[in-house]
Amino acid sequence: MSTRTAAPPARLEARVDLDALRANVRRLREIAGPARVMAVVKADAYGHGMVPCARAAVEAGAAWLGTAVPEEALALRAAGLDVPILTWLHAPGDDFEALVRAEVDVSVSGQWALAEVLEAAERAGRLARIQLKADTGLGRNGIQPHEWPLVVDEAVKAERAGLLEVTGLWSHFACADEPGHPSIRAQLTRFHEALEYAESAGLRGRLRHMANSPATLTLPESHFDLVRPGLAVYGLSPAPELGTPAEHGLRPVMTLRGRLALVKWVPAGHGVSYGHTYRTGGETRLGLVPAGYADGIPRAASDRGPVLVGGRRYHVAGRVAMDQFVVDFGPGGPDEHGPAAGDEVVLFGPGERGEPTAQDWAEAIGTIGYEVVTRIGGRVPRVYVG
Ligand SMILES: *Cc1c(COP(=O)(O)O)cnc(C)c1O
């Protein structure tokens, strides 16, 4: 059985299905409506390639784009994307003036940020756009409840002075991927309290948002005016307990595949790869996969990461090295059409051809699908289809 569906892949490539991404965004709009969708494209669109994915998301109706760091937001503007963009992770001394000039919405999680954005607005001679972020319990970024009134009051003052516009009020969940977790309700309550204060202080009618992918998929009351899915845009489910992507009407966007660099017979008892953590059980055929930890294949996948070759599942034999790993195909008779050098090897994809998924890799090594796709390295070309 052949697993080829298109031209043979390169040595190794991450195939990014932009049709699937557009369909995912449309599906998320349907789930969230009437709330709108901010497609989160931080971290090179979770490893999928930021600009092409951002363009496709906007084509499919994403009203906003979300980035972690300023450079990402500025790169989107430089690529000609002119939808509203929010960026939320910066440090003192970052180039807020560039963000103000590029009309990027800057999240404010403390007084220092408000002060630096105001200075930047003054230097630019432009109105800054900010969104105030409340820490409603995540304990990471955001303004603590005791500081919220102070920062809100200062922002209102600056807005009345014509220095900035507060475009949004927002927060982020800690445990949205565990439906029923008591912190979810507690965070919603604190967010409502934060909104109440801000609205009474003069910030009525601003965009309110809180939902990441898991909350978008499972918690309609968290949708407010806008949802901020990241992972779901790329067609993955935030946690196996929340269901498969297909159960949410989503389809994985990335397929990581390559070609076998070598297939060879080795005798029984042969050590495989560094440290000889694996030894062949009998005379067998080993296949060499030209993908290693420099490409983002976790070394923790040694002796366990799953792959599909010729319609059959195998797994990594021995250690994942920097550039390559080995698969043991077993003996098979000499006449059998076994795997050969040049054959396609699929590490993960949507799963529709029997190939492993990013979630399968996550489970094999004890991590989350987010990390599996995001860590795929810069040496792996992204090939866009759709
Ligand atoms: C990454 C991130 C998101 C998207 O999270 P997903 O779980 O991938 O949907 C949303 N909001 C903030 C603040 C984030 O950092």
The ligand as an SDF file (V2000), in Angstrom:
LIG
                    3D

 15 15  0  0  0  0  0  0  0  0999 V2000
   -0.9240   31.5620   23.3090 C   0  0  0  0  0  0  0  0  0  0  0  0
   -2.0090   32.3890   23.8000 C   0  0  0  0  0  0  0  0  0  0  0  0
   -3.3200   32.1970   23.3250 C   0  0  0  0  0  0  0  0  0  0  0  0
   -3.7120   31.0280   22.4530 C   0  0  0  0  0  0  0  0  0  0  0  0
   -3.7170   29.8750   23.2560 O   0  0  0  0  0  0  0  0  0  0  0  0
   -4.2220   28.4640   22.6490 P   0  0  0  0  0  0  0  0  0  0  0  0
   -4.3390   27.5930   23.8330 O   0  0  0  0  0  0  0  0  0  0  0  0
   -3.1560   28.0450   21.6980 O   0  0  0  0  0  0  0  0  0  0  0  0
   -5.4820   28.7400   21.9770 O   0  0  0  0  0  0  0  0  0  0  0  0
   -4.2900   33.0880   23.7180 C   0  0  0  0  0  0  0  0  0  0  0  0
   -3.9890   34.1090   24.5500 N   0  0  0  0  0  0  0  0  0  0  0  0
   -2.7500   34.3040   25.0490 C   0  0  0  0  0  0  0  0  0  0  0  0
   -2.4930   35.4290   25.9730 C   0  0  0  0  0  0  0  0  0  0  0  0
   -1.7210   33.4470   24.7050 C   0  0  0  0  0  0  0  0  0  0  0  0
   -0.4970   33.6300   25.2190 O   0  0  0  0  0  0  0  0  0  0  0  0
  1  2  1  0
  2  3  1  0
  2 14  2  0
  3  4  1  0
  3 10  2  0
  4  5  1  0
  5  6  1  0
  6  7  2  0
  6  8  1  0
  6  9  1  0
 10 11  1  0
 11 12  2  0
 12 13  1  0
 12 14  1  0
 14 15  1  0
M  END
$$$$
